[in-house]
Amino acid sequence: MPHKKELTASSIDVSIHFIERRIYLIREHKVMIDVDLAELYGVSTKRLNEQVRRNQKRFPPDFMFQLTKAEAENLRSQFLTHGGRRSLPYVFTEHGVAMLSSVLNSDRAIEVNIAIMRAFIRLRQILESNEELNRKFAAVIGKLSTHDKYFRVVFDELRKLTDQPTSPRKTIGFKVNNQT
């Protein structure tokens, strides 16, 4: 995996940026893949999934689900990672990751879990600020379209004033006949 060397086995201080790059949007859920979580927790993917199977009641479908073959292939093609597996990967939502700390009982698991929760919180804040910017942008566009209507009326009136009359006007004054 290209990102494997970024985290050393002795380093518990995991950067939020490192974790954020391992959060994917799948089925409209922000999730982390079992192999990435296993790497962060310092356990094998097999061990992580074993612990999950032993505690199946803690992981309902909205906490964890298995990718379809098409989803796994799409993920591999997009990120060129997680190849060589015999089984389809499991992914964990934010709540599933929180539940992992209860089945992987170690100091590292607790500290990594805290870092992951902070990463999810940071992503949520970024999304909320983007939503706020989108609302403000929509309000500005709405105001501009209202102003555009007013400008159109003003320009139409100005055009009427500057356009030449279309019908010939009568001349004012006396007519002199030059007949000699």
N, C-alpha and C positions, 0 to 999 in steps of 0.2 A: 504494500500500500504506500502511496506517495507521501502521506502525512504521518506515517507511523513514528518517525524519528523525532517529531516535534515534542513528544512527551516522554520523558525518561521514567523508568520504573521507580526511581527514588523521589521524583518530583510530585508532591501532592498539591502544590500550588499551581492549579490548572488555570490558564487564562480563559476568560469569558469569550474572547475572540476565537480561540481554538475550538471551544464548544459550539459557538454559534455557527461555525462552518460545517458542523455535523448535524445540524437541525434541518430537516427536510420537510417540505409540504407534500403530504401524500393523503389522498382521499379527504382533502380539506382539513387535515389535522397536522399540526406541527409535531414531528416525531423524530426520534433518534433510533438508529439501527442497532441491533444487538451486538454486532461486531465492534462498533465504535464504543458502545457502552462498556463492553468487556475490556477493551483496551484501556479506557479511562479508569475503570475499577481495578485494573491489574489482575484480571482473571481471564481464563480462556472462555471463548464464546460457548463452548460445550458446557462448562461449569455454570455460566450465567443462565443458560437455557434450562439446565437441570434444576437449578434452584427455583426457577419460575414454574416448571412443571410440577415440582413438589408442593408448590404453594399456589396452585391454579386458582383457588377461590379469591385470591388477592388481585387477580388480573382479569377483570371482565373485558369484554370486547372494546369498550371505550377507553381502556387503559393500555391495551396491547392487542395487536393483531398480526397475522402472518401475511406477508406480501404475496400477491399472485405471481405467477411466472412472468407475465407481461410487465408487471410493476418492477419486479426484480431486474429483468432485462433492461427496462427503460432506465432504471437507476444506474446499472452498470455502464450503459452506453453514455449516460450524461456525465458521470463522475469517474469512470474507469477504476472503480474500486470494488471490493467485496467479491472477487471472482474465486473460482475453485471450490465452491460449496456444493455439498450434495443435497442439502435441504434449503428450502426457501427461507429467507431471513424473517425474523420477527422485528417489529418496530414498536416503540413505546411512546405513548403520549406523555405530556408533562406529568399527569397523575400516575401513570405507570412507572415513570422514572422515580417519582417520589416513593412509590411502593417498593421499588428495588432496594432501597436502603434498609428496609425491614427484613428482606430475605438475604441480603449480602451484608452480614453483620461484621463490619471491620471499621477501624478508624478511617482508612482510606475511602471506603464506600461512603461514609458520612460526609467527609470533606469534599469529595467529588460531587456528591449529591447537592450539597450547598452551592457549589460553583455552577452546576447545571441549572438549579432553580433560579439563580441570579441571571443566567443567560436567557432563560425563558422570560423572566420579568423584563429584562432589557429589550428583548425582541417585541414584547407586548407594548412597551412604552414607545418604541420606534414606530410601530404600526399605528398606535393611537395618535402620535404627533403627525404622521402622514395623513391620517383621516381628518385631523383638525385642519391641516393645510389644504386638503381637498375641499373641505366645507368652505373655508375662506375664499379659495379660488373660485368656487361655484358662485359665491355671493358677489364677488367682483365681476364675474362674467354676467351675472344677472343685472347688476347695476349698469354695466356697459351696454347691454342690449336695451335697457330702458333709455339710457342717454342717447343711444343710437337712434331710437325712434324720435326723440326730441330734435336731434340734429337733422334728421331727415326732413322734418316739418320746416325747420329754419331754412335749410338749403332750398327746399321747394319754393318757399316764399321769396328768397333772394333771387332765385332763377326767374321767377315771374317778373320781378322788378327789373332785371337786367335784360330780359329777352326783348327783342324788337317786336313791335305789334305785328300781328299777322294780317290784319285788314288795312287797306289804305285809308288814311285819315283825310278828312275834309280840310281844305285849306281855310284859314281864317283871314278875313280882310276883304278888301274891295277887288273886284276883277276889272281890269282895264282892257277894253277892246281896242286894239290897234288897227283900226280900219281907216285907211286913207283913200 
